[in-house]
């Protein structure tokens, strides 16, 4: 019945009439001689090139024409190697924001952006940005994923500040794009310009931000013909060394390898990392985790962050599973202990093949192998040691097929597979995904169906999950309804990430947003939501939540927001007890929080947040408050530093401690967390960057001596006699960590880098929860420090340049 109703909605949407978008056209001419990319527009190719003019503002106001003093003039040309772009951006030079930043960091600078869509399908854009500082940024963008700045390509640009504005010249080689050169009649293009001082943004072809994705509003590029692009093969050979000193032990490692990008066709690209090197990934921001679910961190390895838009379909791919922690815990006998357990598994290689045809058919293939990992176990009586496999030789595989249509909709299927050598578990997950929007871009239906199969020692375990949502996607007032479901056996976590299963949840959201300045506000947004949650099995109520969120930006470019979240009545938590069938009840939760961010364009900017949470429940004195505060200081266009301090304090908190036989033990506790972060960056120029990050985290947990036993009715009792002194381990915790990252990056040629990093790290974990922050920091710095120095040289080679050298010889 549900599937039939969803199908009926989709059909109705597809039959809705289409809204026409006015599209400007720009006719391009072939260059007889390529321009020199120097920011000086004296090349012959620019003399007779057609101009893209009459830019229109879409942020903060829509449909405001540019002024004569701030107008933008853009010209394009091409040859068999690349597209060439020249932009003259008129302005008062004293008002141009040109703060230097690292690549892909928008920071505080004006920018010019060129967006191109060779398939002209309104859904698959490639974006190139040049800042007034000379820094570059690039991304691939789709409506479902958004902008992916993890994608990086090698292209050229130059900036010149002149007496009446600034000039940008760009060269975009065809290796950066995917297109079918047999049919290049019309490409979708757009030009963006942002003025940082007032956050106004203009485009060549007007954009209506009240509905649809911005790709629908691209203009058209005409005149490309007889393209004969060169072979799309890029090689990235590298050498690296890592020196590691920890607790008297010194390790030195040298590595050499090769990354490859190869255009299998004009539309499909192979990315491969052979003998991968991830030595320069940073430390994770670890915190004290008391919850029932794993602690996760964002991906930092470049191969796994760029060009993964297709593989993110269905939320089945969590890339840190590849090369993550081993899946199995060591099994020990009497008088044995684990003396070494690998934190991660070595990745042997990885490849991605992805692309999309001119008809909107996207195909993706991912494959990676990881090495066997072993733990070392020692017999404490004899001193003998043995090895035990905790992660076998493993293959990770993903296949994606995704069909886009109508410029705003898609249907796809994705399969992930993990095959482990020997008797270890294997897993296979398949998802059918869809996002259907009517042709007027006013209503949308989303739906996912997922099936997981995990091959355990006890046999195959099959689970199911689904998601369906319908929403109004245009105008100031919008609303949506959704339903999420997962049975008790759904498990995508061998290659994906899902904290829990066994849910049957319903949600309603109503929101209001503005698209034009009003009063003191540039924009503001408010939404009201209601979530009703149940278990899938047994089908039982677990909770009700509702809230009001609002945020906005003023005309002085200060940003702020406020949230209130309520959980009225009894809430049933089936996961905190860590025991099947048990649950823990809380009542009438209230959460209030707010934040504020001052104008980042100023020399000194400030950010702050504050919040509090409590339970209106008889017999509970739970109260949690938190705040954070920190300045950002911009000394000049090259040097910036920021500091942020946050404190989180709990009294009367109650949570899981341990399990003794069949008894689940809870405890009332006092908790405190303090985190301090310092970030600094000095950019000598767009190609030389020095960066520093320093982070200290401290968290403590102090339990009341009298502990509590969880009863079958979800309540707790203190009559069973458990205390902090008669359970197996002291539950009090004092945890602190220190990270120091100092890095220098030099781009000495396009796509070629020398990167030097020095890092050190400290950990301390004990039960001295009565210690003050000062005393805990003193204990932290008495621990062995892990010092790491890494140096990497990566060189970019274009196959056509190599072949050209041989031809000259």
N, C-alpha and C positions, 0 to 999 in steps of 0.2 A: 504493500500500500504506500509506504514511504517513497520507494523508488518510482512508482508510477506518478505520484504527486510531483516529485522533483522533475521528472521528465516532462510533465505537462507545463511546468513553469518555464523550463528551458525552451521548449518549443514556442511558447508565447513570446518569449524575449526575442527569439531569432526572427519572428515574423514582424517585429516592430520596424517602422520605417527608419531609414537612415538619415542622419543629420549631416548636411554638407559642410565641410570646412574649407574656407577660402585658402588657396595655396599660391603663394608667390612663386615665380619661376626665375631661375638664373641660368643663362646660357654660357657654357664654358668653352674656351678655345684651347687648342693644343699649343704647347710651347715649342718653338723651334730650338730654343736654347734654355736650359733650366736656369731659374734665377738663383743668385747667390743668397743664402739665408744669413743676412747680416743686419736686418732691421732698417735697411736703407732701400727705399723703393725706386731705385734708378735703373732697374732692369727693363729691357725692351718688352718683356712679356706683359708688364703691367700697363703699358701705354694705352692699348685699345681694349683691355679686358672689361667686360660688363661689370657694373657696380651693383652691389647689394646695399640698399640705403633704406631710409625711412623706418628706423627701428621703433618698436612700440613697447612701452613698459607693461609688465604683468605683475610686478611686485614692488612696493606694497599696493600700488594702484594698477588697475587694468585700463588699457586703451588710452594711455597718456603718450602723446607723441614726444620724441626727443627734441631738444632745443638745438639751435644752430651752433651754440658754443660747445655742446656735448654730443654732437652727431657722430655716427659711426659709418665708415665706408669700407666695404669688404670686396675683394676681388679674388677670383680663383683661376687657376690654370692647371694643366696636367701634361704628362708625357707617359711613356711606357713604364716609368719607374715609380712615379708618385703623383699625388695631388699637391698643389702649392697654394697657400693661402696668404694674402696680404691684407692687413686690417689697419686703417688709420683711425685712431680713437681720439677725437678732439676733446680737450679738457684743459683746465688751468693746471699747469705742472705742479704748482705749490699745493694743490688739493689731492693729487694722486696718491693713494695709499700703496706703498710698495715694501711692506714688511717681508723680509726674507724668511723662508720656512723650508722644511724638508719636502721632498717630492710627495705629491698627493695630499699635502697639508694645506688647506685653504687659508688658514691663519687670518691675518689682517691685511689683505692686499686686494686691489682691483684685479679683475680678470677678464680675459676674452676667451670664449669657448666656441669650438667648432664641433658640431654633432653631425654624424653621417650615418645613413642607413642604406647601404647598397641595394638591399632587397626591397626597400620602400614599403615595408610591411607594418610600420608604426609600432613595432614591438622589440626590435633588436638593434639598439643604437650602439655606436662606438663614439666615445666622447674624448676630446682633447682640449685641455685648458692651458693657457699661458697667463701667468700673473705679471703684473707690472714690475715685479722684482726680477723676472726672468725664470722663476721656478716653473716646472711643468707638473701637470696632473693628467691622468687618463683613467678611463673606466669603460666597462661595458655595462649596458643598462637594459633591463627588461621590466615590464609592468609587474611581474610576479615577484622578482627578486629585488628590484630597485637598482641603484648604482653600485657596482662592484669595483671599488678602487684597489682591491687586491690584484686586479689584472694590470700588468705593466707591459708596455711595448717600447720599442726604440724608434724615436723620430726626432726631428730637429726643429729648433725654434730660436728666434732672436728677438730681443726687445730693445727699442731705442726711445729714450725720453727726448722729446723735442719741445720747441717753444710754445706750441699750441696743442700739446697732448702727448700721446705715445703711439708707437708703431709696433706691430707684431708681424713677423714673417714666420711661416711654418712650412715644413716639408713632411708629408705623411706618406711614407712608402707603402706600397700595396701589400707588403708582408704584414702590415698592421690591421688589414681589413680582410673580410671574407665576402666574396661576391662571385657571381657567375658572369664571366667576361663575354659569354655568348649573347647575353641580353642585358645591356647596360643603357637602355633607352632613358630611364628615369631613376635617379637616386633621390632618397629623402635627405634633406639637409636642414640644419638650423644653426644660427649664430646667436650666441649669448654674450651679453656684456653686463658686468656688475660694478656698481660704484659702492665701495665699501663704506664711505663716510655716511651714507644714509640708507644703505642696504637696498637701494633700488636696483632692479634688474630688468634689462630690455632684451627683446629678441627681434630678429628680422621678420619672421612670420608671426603674427599675433597669436597669443595663447589665452585660452579661456580656462582658468584654473578651477572653475566651479564644477567641471565635469570632465571625465575622460583622462587618459594618460597623455603626457605632453608630447609623446611621439606622434599622436594623431594630428598635431598642429605643425608638423614640419613643412617647409617649402620644398620645391622640387628643383633638382639639378638636371639640366638638359644639355645635350651636345657631346657627351662622352661616346667615342666610337673607335673601333679598330684597336682596342686595347690588346697589348701583347705583354702582360706583366712578366717579370723575370721569375725564376724559380724561388719559391718561398721556403728557404732553408736557412735557419739561423742556428749557430753553434755557440755555446757558452762554456768553453773550457775553464776550469778553475783549479787552483791549488790552495790548500789551507793548512794551517797548523794550529793545534790547541795545546796549551800548556796548563796543567791542572795540579795545584798543590793543596793537599788537605790532610791535616792531622799527621804531619811528618811524612806522608806518602806523596811522591811526585810521579805524575804521568805525562808523557809527551806523545802526541799523536800527529801524524802527517797524513793528509788525504789529497788525492787528485781525482778529478772526475769530469763529467761532461753532461750538460743539459742540452736538449735538442728541441727545436720547434721546426716542424716540417709541414708545408702545405700539401696534403695528399691530393686535394683538388682545390679549386678557387674557394670553395665553401667549407672545406673540412681540414682541420689541423691536428697534427700529432704533436703532443707535448710529452717528453720523456726525461726523466732524471736517472742517469746511469751512474752508479756508485754515489748515491745521494750524500750530501753534506749539510747537516742541520746544526753544525757546531755553533752558529751565531744566533740561535734563538734565545730569547731572553728568559729570565726567571719568571715563574708564575706568581701572581699575587695571592699567596696562600693565606687563608684565615682559619680560625678555629671553627670546625664544623661539628655541631651537636645534633644535627638533624638525621632522619632515617635514610636520606638519599645521598648519593655520591656527590663530591665536590668536583666541579668541572671548570675548565679554563678555555679561553679563546685560542684559536689556531694561530701560530706564529711562523710556521714554515711556509715560505713563499709558494712552493709548488702546490701546496694544498689550499692556498688562499686565493689564487688567481684562476679565473676561467672555470669556476665550478657552478655557474648558474644552472646549467642543465641538471647537474648531479644533486642539486639541492631540492629538486622536485619531491614532494611527499614527505619532506623532513626525515628521510631515511639514512642520510649520510652525515655522520659526525666524524670528521677526518682525523681527530686525535685518537680514534680507535686504532688506526694504522700506526704501528710503532708505539702504542701505548703500553700500559702496565700489563704483565702476564695475566692470563685468565685464571690460572689455577694457584691455589695456596699449597705450599709444601706439606707433605704428610710425614710426620715424625713419629718415631717409636720412643719407648722409655729411654731416658738418659741422652736424648738427642735434642739439639737446638739448631736453629737456622742461623748461620753466621754470614751468609750473603744471599740477598734476594734482589734481582735486577729491577730497577725502577721502570725501565722501558725496554722495548725490543728493537733490535736494529732493522731498519728498512733496507732491503737489498736493492730494490728498484721500484719505479712506479711510472705508469704511462697513462695518458688521457688522449682519447680521440673524440673530437666533438665538432659540431657544425650544424648548419641549417640550410636547407635548400631554398631556392627562390620561391617555392610554393609553401614555405612555412613549416616543412617537416624537419624537426630537430632530432639528431641522433647523437648519442653519447656512449662512450665505453671507457671504463676506468679499470685498471688492473695493477695490483701491487703484491710483492712477495716480501715476507719478513722472515728473519733468521730464527732458528731455534734458540731458546733462552733456558738457562739452567740455574737453579738455586744450589747453594752449597750447604750441606748439613753435617754437623760435627757431633760425634759421640763424646759426651763430656767425661765419660769414664775412661775411655781408651785413647781419645784424641784423634781417632780415625775420622776421615772425612769422605763424604760421597756426594755425587751430583744427582740432582733430580730435575727432570724436564718440567718446567712450569708453563711453557708456551712452545708448542712444536713449530716446525716449518709451516707457514700459513699463507694462503692465497686469499686476497680480497678482490672482489669483482663487482662491478656495477654496469648495468645496461639500461639505457634510457631511450624511449621513443616518445616524442612530443610533437603534436600537430597544432600549429597556431592558425587562426583564421579570423576574418573580419577586423583585423587590426587591434583587437582587444580581448580575444578569447583563446582558450587552448584546452586540449585534452591530451593526456599523456599516460604512459605506463613506465614504471621504474622497477627494476629488480636488483636487489643486493644479495650477494652470496659470499659466505666465509667458509672456506674449506681448510680444515686443520689436519695435519698428518697424524696417523695413528688413531688411537681410541678417544681423542679429544672431541669435544662437541663441535658440530657444524651447524650452520644457520643459513636460512634463505627467507627473504622478505620481499613481497611484491605489493605495489601500490598502484591503483588506478586513480588518477587525479583529473580534476576538471575545474575550469574557471570560465564561466559563460556570462558575458555581458551583452545587453541588447545593443543594437546598432546606434542608438542615440546616446549610449554611454550613461544611462540614467539608473539602471538596475543591474544587479549582479547576483548570480548563484554560484557558490563554490561547493564542491563535493569531493571527498576522498574515501576510497575503500582500500583497506590494507589487510594482508594476510601474512602471518609469520609462521615459519616452520623451524623448530630447533630440534636437532638430533641429539638427544641425551642418552646416557647409558641405560636409562629406563625405557627408552623408546622415543618415537617422534611426538613432539608436543606442538599442536597447531593452535594459533590464536588469531583473533579478528579485532579490527578497529575500524571506526568510521567517523567522518566529520561532514556535516552539511550546514551551510549558512546561506541566508538570503539577505540582501541589503539594498537600500536606496543609496545610490552612489553619486548624487548630484545635488546641487543647491546648498543653501545655508543649513537647513534642517535635514538630518539624515538619521536612519535607524536601521537596525539589523536584528535578526534572530539566528541562533545557532544551536546545534546539538553535537555533542562529542560522546563517543562510546568506545570502550575497550574492555574485552573480557579478561578473565583472570590469567589467561595463558598467552596473551599477546606480548611479544618480547622482540623488539627490533635492535637490542642493545649490543649485538656482536659487531655491528658496523654503524648503528644509529645511536640516538640518545633519547630515552624517554624515562623520566624519573619514576613513574608509577603507571600501573594499569588498573583494571577493575574500577571503571568509572562509567557513569551514565548521566552526563551533565547537560543542562540547558542554560542558555544565556540570552539576555535582551540588552541592547544598547541603543540609547537615543542621544544624539549629539547635535550641537549647533556650532557653526564656525562662521567667521567673517572672511571676506575676500577683499574688502576695501577698508581703508582707515576710517575710524569713526571716533570723534572726540579726541581723547588722549591716546587712543590705541591704534597701532598699525594693524594689529590682528588680535583676535582672541578665540579661544576654543573651550567649549564646555561639554561634558558628557555625563550622562546618568546611566548606570548599569545595574542589572540584577542577575545573579548567578544562583541557580538551584542545582544542588549536586546530590547524587545518589551513588551507591555501589551498583555494579552490574550484577554481581552474584555474592551474597544474596541481594535481591533487589530491595534496598533499604535506604531511607533518607540519611544523608550525612551532613548537610549544612545549607544555609542560605546566606548569601552575601549581597550587599548593595553599596553603592557609593556614588559620590559626585566629585568629578575632577574638572578643574579649570586652569587654563594657562593662557598667557598672552605676551605680546611685545608692545611696548609703548613707542610713541614717536621719537622719544629720546634714546631708543634702542636698548632700554632696560627690559629684561625678561623676568617673568615671575609666574608662579603657579601655586595652587592650593588643592589639597585632596582631603576628603572625609570618607572613610570606609567603615561600614557597619556589618556586624554579623549577629543579627537578632536571634534570640532563642538559643537552644542547645545546638552545639556543633559536635559531630562525632568523628574523631580522628582514628582511623583504622591502621595508621602507618607508624605513628610515634611509638606504640608498644612493641613493635618488632616481633609480634607473635600473631600467627594466623588466627583470625576470629576475635581477637581482643580489640577493644577500642577505648579511647579516652575522651571524656566529655569536658568541654569548656562552654561558657555561656556569655552571651551579650558582649561581644568584642567591639571596641571603639578605637579607631585609629585616625589621628589628625596629623597632617604634615604640610609644610610649605617650603618653597625655595625661591631664591632671588639671584639674578645674575645681572651685574651692571654692564654698561656699554663697553664691549671689548675693544672698541676703537681707541679708547682713551689710554693714556700712558699708564695709568693705574686702574685696574678693574678689580671688582670684588665679587665673590660668589659665596652664598650662605644657604644653609638649610636647617630646619628645625622640625621636630615632630614628637608625638607622644602617643602611647597606646595603653589601654587598660581593659579590664574585664569587669562588668557590672554583675558580679556573681557572688552570692552569699558564701562566706568562708574563704574568699580569695582576696589577697591584698596585692595582686599583680599590678605593677606599673613599670612601663618602659619609656624612657625618653632619650632623644638623641639630638645632636646638633653638629654642624660642620661649618667651618669658616676658613677662607683663604684668599689672599690677594694674588694678582698677576701683574707684574711690572714689566713694561716694555721700555727699556733704556734707550734704544734707538732701533733702526730698521734691521739691525743684525743680532741684537742680544735681547733675550727675553727670559724671565725666570718666574716661576709660580710656586706657591706653597699652599698646602691644604691640610687642615687639622680636623679630625672628626672624633667624637666620643659617643659611645652607645652604652647606656646604663640600664640594668634590669634589677628590680626587686620583686620578690614573690614569684619568680619564674618557676615553672614546674615542668619537669620532663623526665625522659627515660634515663635510668642509671645502668641497670644490668638485669640479668635474669638468673635466679637461683632456683634450680630444679624447674618447677612449673610456675614459680612465682615471678611476675614481672614487677621489678622494683623501680619506683619513681622517687624523685626528690625535689624538695623546694630549694631554690638556689638563688644566689646573687651573682650577677654577671656584669662584667665591664669590658669594653673594648676601646682601645685608642689606636688610631692610625694616623701617621704623618707621612706626607709625600712631598718631595721637592723635585721639581723638573726645571731644567735650564737648557737653553739652546743658543749656540753662537754659530751663525751662518756667515762665513767669510764671503761667500758668493753662492750662486745656485749650485755649484759643483763641489763645494767644500763645507762640510757640516760637522760641528762638534756638539754632542748631546750628553746630558747627565740626568740620571734618574736615581733618586735615593728614597727608599721606603722603609718605614719601621712599623710593625704591627705588634700589638700586645693584647692578649685576651686572657681573662681569668674566669674561673667558675668556682664558687664557694658554696658547698651544700650545707644545709642544716643537718645537724648530727642525726636527728630522728628522720629515718627514711619512711617511705610509704609503699604499700602494696596495692597494685591495681586489682580491683574486684571485677567480677563478671558483668556488673551493671555499668562499667565505665567510670565509676567513682574510685576514690582511693581511701585507704585506711592506714592508721599508724599503730594498730593493735597487734601486728604480727611480730614486732620486736626487732626489725632490721634497723641497723644504724650504720654510720660511715665506718665504724671500727670493727663490725663483725661480718661484713661482706668481704669477698676475696681480695679486692683492691680498693685503695683510697680513690674515690671518684673526683676529688678536687683536682683542678687543672690550672697550671700557669704556663701559657704558651706564648712565645715571642719569636719574631723573625726580623731579619735585616737584609735588605737587598741594596746593592750599589752597582750601578751600570754606567760606565763611561765609554762613549763610542765616538769614533772619528770615521767619516766616510768621504772619499775623494772619487768623483767621477772624472777620470782622466781622459776618457773618450766616450762617445755615445754608447750607452749600454755597458760600459766597462768600469769596474769599481775596484778600489782598494778599501777594505774595511778592517779597522782595528778596534777590538773591544776588550776592555778590562772589566771583570765582574768579580764581586765577592759576595758571599752569602753566609749568614749565621742562623742557627736554629737553637731553641731551647724548649724542652718540654718536660715539666715536672709537676709535682703536686703541691708546691709551695704557694697556694692561692692566697695566703695571708700577706705575702710580700707586696710592698708598694710598687708603683710603676718604676721609680728610680732604682730600687733594689733589684727589680726584675731585669732592667736594662743592664745593670752591673753584672748580673749572672749570665745574661746573654753574651756579653763581650768576653766572658771567661771561657766560652765554648770554642772548639776548633773552628777556624775560619776556612771556608772553601774559596780559594783564589783561582780564577780562570782568566787566561789571556788567550785570545784567538786573533789570527790574522788571515785574511782571505783575499786572494786576487782572482777576479773574474774578468774575462775578456770576451767581448762580443765580436763574433765573426759572421758577416753576411756571405753566404756561399757565392753570390755573384761578384763580390769584391775579390774573393779568393781566386775564382776562375778568371777574373779580369787581370789579376797579377800574372797568372801563368800565360795568358794570351799576350800580354805586353812583353814578357820574357821570350 
